[in-house]
Amino acid sequence: MSHTAHIRSHRKPRSRTASTIAMRAGVAGGILSTVAVAGASAAANAAEPVTQTLELPTLTADLSAQVAQSAEATQLAAANYQLQAERDAAAAAAAKEAAKDLAAAKKAEARKKAAEEARQAAAERASRDSQRTTLAAAADTGSGSVSTSTSTSASTATGSAAAVIDFVRAQVGDAYVSGGTGPNSWDCSGLVQAAFRQVGIDLPRVSQDQSTAGTQVSLDNLQPGDILYWGGAGSAYHVAVYVGGGMFVGAQNPSTGVVEKPLSYDPPSGAVRVL
């Protein structure tokens, strides 16, 4: 308990006047009236439906421009794709047409080449037939000097010529194979090249070059070991080795293989001497 609790207060009791009480009663009544009005207003508002309007955002000018640009870019990409597809199709068609033209050109060239080879072969056969006839006629009349001179030289083949002749004669009976270089199959120039290699002479591989490899000699002055050729010098299509006595050894064709035959069997066009 406070130490002043036993001291009596000297304040005088407040006296509530009638005017004060009336004022307070008026304030209270105003508050109650306000509350009543507010309640009535709330009830009225609750009876009425509430309607709200939502406003959607509008497109701005920048957003519209972006949409337009996107649409334009899409259209341009589609146009470019279509253009590239058309170009690819045109290129494929052009390549196909070019391939057809190339194939046709190759066929035409092959036909032309075959025709030219047939013409040359016919001309060569005609030339050989003519030479064969001339040589046979000369032999019959005794006016041919080929058989006389070669018969004499046959017995005098010595040294390198004898070695070449021995080699080609040893291959008689072997097969003819285009591009063959031995030891059991030959083509004409492969046999001649191998024969002269036995004596240390390195001849060219093909008949065209072998026909110009040495000194050109007359068919009336042949010696054993001379190279015979058919066709022109530098364009010969066949070669063989003269072995003396009017005979030659050569890889003739797939039907005969390597054979020894008389000059009258297939008269040569010319001869070269390398020994």
C-alpha positions, 0 to 999 in steps of 0.5 A: 500500500502506498504511504499516501493512501491514508491521506484523504484527498482534498479535491472537491468532487466533480458535479455533473451538470445537466448540460454536460449530460445532455451533450453526451447524450446527443453525441451518443445519439448521433453515433447511433444514427450514423451506424443505423444509416451505414447499415441501411446503406450496406443492405441496399448496396448488397441488394444491387448486382455488381458489374465490372468491366475488364479492359484488355491491353491494346497493341502498341505501335512497336509491338505491331511493327514487330509482328509485321516484321516477323510475318514478312521474315517468314514469307521471305524464308518461305520464298527463299526455300522455294527458290532454292528447291527450284534451283536444285531441281534445275541443277539435277535436271541439267546434270542428268541431261549432261550425263546423257549427252556424255554417254551418247558422245562416248558411244559415238566416239566408240563407233567411230573408233571401231569403224576406223580400226575396221578400215585400217584392218581391211587396208592392212589385209589388202596390203598383205594379200598384195605383198603375198601375191607379189612375193609368191610370184617372184619365188615362182619365177626365180627373180626373188632375191629374198629367199636367195640372200636369206638362205645364204645368211641363215648358215652364218648367224652367230653371236648375238643374232644366234642367241636371239634366234635360239630364244624365239625358237624356244618359245614356239608353241607358247600362247599368244596373250595381248600384253603378254611378256612371258615366260609362257605367253606372249604378244608380238612385241613382248616376245621381241623385247625379251629375245633382244634382252638376252643379248643386253639390248633394251628395246621399247615395249610396243611394236610402233616404237620397235619398228623405228628402234634400229636402222631401216633395211630392205626386205631384199637384204635381210639378215638373221636377227633383223626385226620385221614389222607390219604396217608403217615405220612408227605405226606398226601393228605387228613385229617378229624376228627374222631367223634366216632361210626365208623364215620368221618367228613371231607371236601371231594371234590367239589362234596360232600362238608363237609360230615359225612361218615363211615370209610368204605366210604374211609378208612384212612391210619393212625391217630394222636392224639393231645388231 
